[in-house]
């Protein structure tokens, strides 16, 4: 049975997965090291790690008998693109507002 790939926002919607990403932003960690940070079973943490891995947010590297989790940029690309769109959208709206306010200010100064 194949696991359905979640939408990027479904992946980050879970607080435990966001916490895993936060922990991995500081350093690569083994699955056991990650599990120590949660009040849930190791298999439950492993399920979250599998979701993050399947969605491209982390890679898992086997080093001896340990499995190290590392952040991957690719998982964040879709988030970045989505945020960049709205950043540009709001930037454009604010520029238009700035221009409109400047025009109104200039009109008021011209009348004086």
MODELLER restraints for C-alpha pairs under 7 A, 6 or more apart:
rsr = mdl.restraints
at = mdl.atoms
rsr.add(forms.Gaussian(group=physical.xy_distance, feature=features.Distance(at['CA:5:A'], at['CA:54:A']), mean=6.81, stdev=0.5))
rsr.add(forms.Gaussian(group=physical.xy_distance, feature=features.Distance(at['CA:5:A'], at['CA:55:A']), mean=6.49, stdev=0.5))
rsr.add(forms.Gaussian(group=physical.xy_distance, feature=features.Distance(at['CA:6:A'], at['CA:55:A']), mean=6.95, stdev=0.5))
rsr.add(forms.Gaussian(group=physical.xy_distance, feature=features.Distance(at['CA:11:A'], at['CA:52:A']), mean=6.91, stdev=0.5))
rsr.add(forms.Gaussian(group=physical.xy_distance, feature=features.Distance(at['CA:12:A'], at['CA:18:A']), mean=5.72, stdev=0.5))
rsr.add(forms.Gaussian(group=physical.xy_distance, feature=features.Distance(at['CA:17:A'], at['CA:48:A']), mean=6.06, stdev=0.5))
rsr.add(forms.Gaussian(group=physical.xy_distance, feature=features.Distance(at['CA:24:A'], at['CA:70:A']), mean=6.27, stdev=0.5))
rsr.add(forms.Gaussian(group=physical.xy_distance, feature=features.Distance(at['CA:24:A'], at['CA:71:A']), mean=6.15, stdev=0.5))
rsr.add(forms.Gaussian(group=physical.xy_distance, feature=features.Distance(at['CA:25:A'], at['CA:71:A']), mean=6.76, stdev=0.5))
rsr.add(forms.Gaussian(group=physical.xy_distance, feature=features.Distance(at['CA:28:A'], at['CA:68:A']), mean=6.29, stdev=0.5))
rsr.add(forms.Gaussian(group=physical.xy_distance, feature=features.Distance(at['CA:28:A'], at['CA:69:A']), mean=5.51, stdev=0.5))
rsr.add(forms.Gaussian(group=physical.xy_distance, feature=features.Distance(at['CA:28:A'], at['CA:70:A']), mean=4.86, stdev=0.5))
rsr.add(forms.Gaussian(group=physical.xy_distance, feature=features.Distance(at['CA:29:A'], at['CA:68:A']), mean=5.33, stdev=0.5))
rsr.add(forms.Gaussian(group=physical.xy_distance, feature=features.Distance(at['CA:29:A'], at['CA:69:A']), mean=5.41, stdev=0.5))
rsr.add(forms.Gaussian(group=physical.xy_distance, feature=features.Distance(at['CA:30:A'], at['CA:66:A']), mean=6.54, stdev=0.5))
rsr.add(forms.Gaussian(group=physical.xy_distance, feature=features.Distance(at['CA:30:A'], at['CA:67:A']), mean=5.40, stdev=0.5))
rsr.add(forms.Gaussian(group=physical.xy_distance, feature=features.Distance(at['CA:30:A'], at['CA:68:A']), mean=4.23, stdev=0.5))
rsr.add(forms.Gaussian(group=physical.xy_distance, feature=features.Distance(at['CA:30:A'], at['CA:69:A']), mean=5.86, stdev=0.5))
rsr.add(forms.Gaussian(group=physical.xy_distance, feature=features.Distance(at['CA:31:A'], at['CA:67:A']), mean=6.28, stdev=0.5))
rsr.add(forms.Gaussian(group=physical.xy_distance, feature=features.Distance(at['CA:31:A'], at['CA:68:A']), mean=6.52, stdev=0.5))
rsr.add(forms.Gaussian(group=physical.xy_distance, feature=features.Distance(at['CA:31:A'], at['CA:69:A']), mean=6.83, stdev=0.5))
rsr.add(forms.Gaussian(group=physical.xy_distance, feature=features.Distance(at['CA:35:A'], at['CA:42:A']), mean=5.61, stdev=0.5))
rsr.add(forms.Gaussian(group=physical.xy_distance, feature=features.Distance(at['CA:35:A'], at['CA:45:A']), mean=5.87, stdev=0.5))
rsr.add(forms.Gaussian(group=physical.xy_distance, feature=features.Distance(at['CA:52:A'], at['CA:58:A']), mean=5.86, stdev=0.5))
rsr.add(forms.Gaussian(group=physical.xy_distance, feature=features.Distance(at['CA:53:A'], at['CA:59:A']), mean=5.82, stdev=0.5))
rsr.add(forms.Gaussian(group=physical.xy_distance, feature=features.Distance(at['CA:55:A'], at['CA:75:A']), mean=6.33, stdev=0.5))
rsr.add(forms.Gaussian(group=physical.xy_distance, feature=features.Distance(at['CA:56:A'], at['CA:72:A']), mean=6.66, stdev=0.5))
rsr.add(forms.Gaussian(group=physical.xy_distance, feature=features.Distance(at['CA:56:A'], at['CA:74:A']), mean=6.00, stdev=0.5))
rsr.add(forms.Gaussian(group=physical.xy_distance, feature=features.Distance(at['CA:56:A'], at['CA:75:A']), mean=4.38, stdev=0.5))
rsr.add(forms.Gaussian(group=physical.xy_distance, feature=features.Distance(at['CA:57:A'], at['CA:71:A']), mean=5.92, stdev=0.5))
rsr.add(forms.Gaussian(group=physical.xy_distance, feature=features.Distance(at['CA:57:A'], at['CA:72:A']), mean=5.18, stdev=0.5))
rsr.add(forms.Gaussian(group=physical.xy_distance, feature=features.Distance(at['CA:57:A'], at['CA:73:A']), mean=6.89, stdev=0.5))
rsr.add(forms.Gaussian(group=physical.xy_distance, feature=features.Distance(at['CA:57:A'], at['CA:74:A']), mean=6.57, stdev=0.5))
rsr.add(forms.Gaussian(group=physical.xy_distance, feature=features.Distance(at['CA:57:A'], at['CA:75:A']), mean=3.96, stdev=0.5))
rsr.add(forms.Gaussian(group=physical.xy_distance, feature=features.Distance(at['CA:57:A'], at['CA:76:A']), mean=6.56, stdev=0.5))
rsr.add(forms.Gaussian(group=physical.xy_distance, feature=features.Distance(at['CA:58:A'], at['CA:69:A']), mean=6.33, stdev=0.5))
rsr.add(forms.Gaussian(group=physical.xy_distance, feature=features.Distance(at['CA:58:A'], at['CA:70:A']), mean=5.31, stdev=0.5))
rsr.add(forms.Gaussian(group=physical.xy_distance, feature=features.Distance(at['CA:58:A'], at['CA:71:A']), mean=4.33, stdev=0.5))
rsr.add(forms.Gaussian(group=physical.xy_distance, feature=features.Distance(at['CA:58:A'], at['CA:72:A']), mean=4.88, stdev=0.5))
rsr.add(forms.Gaussian(group=physical.xy_distance, feature=features.Distance(at['CA:59:A'], at['CA:69:A']), mean=5.73, stdev=0.5))
rsr.add(forms.Gaussian(group=physical.xy_distance, feature=features.Distance(at['CA:59:A'], at['CA:70:A']), mean=5.33, stdev=0.5))
rsr.add(forms.Gaussian(group=physical.xy_distance, feature=features.Distance(at['CA:59:A'], at['CA:71:A']), mean=6.41, stdev=0.5))
rsr.add(forms.Gaussian(group=physical.xy_distance, feature=features.Distance(at['CA:59:A'], at['CA:72:A']), mean=6.34, stdev=0.5))
rsr.add(forms.Gaussian(group=physical.xy_distance, feature=features.Distance(at['CA:60:A'], at['CA:67:A']), mean=6.14, stdev=0.5))
rsr.add(forms.Gaussian(group=physical.xy_distance, feature=features.Distance(at['CA:60:A'], at['CA:68:A']), mean=5.44, stdev=0.5))
rsr.add(forms.Gaussian(group=physical.xy_distance, feature=features.Distance(at['CA:60:A'], at['CA:69:A']), mean=4.61, stdev=0.5))
rsr.add(forms.Gaussian(group=physical.xy_distance, feature=features.Distance(at['CA:60:A'], at['CA:70:A']), mean=6.44, stdev=0.5))
rsr.add(forms.Gaussian(group=physical.xy_distance, feature=features.Distance(at['CA:61:A'], at['CA:67:A']), mean=5.56, stdev=0.5))
rsr.add(forms.Gaussian(group=physical.xy_distance, feature=features.Distance(at['CA:61:A'], at['CA:68:A']), mean=5.09, stdev=0.5))
rsr.add(forms.Gaussian(group=physical.xy_distance, feature=features.Distance(at['CA:61:A'], at['CA:69:A']), mean=6.48, stdev=0.5))
rsr.add(forms.Gaussian(group=physical.xy_distance, feature=features.Distance(at['CA:62:A'], at['CA:68:A']), mean=6.27, stdev=0.5))
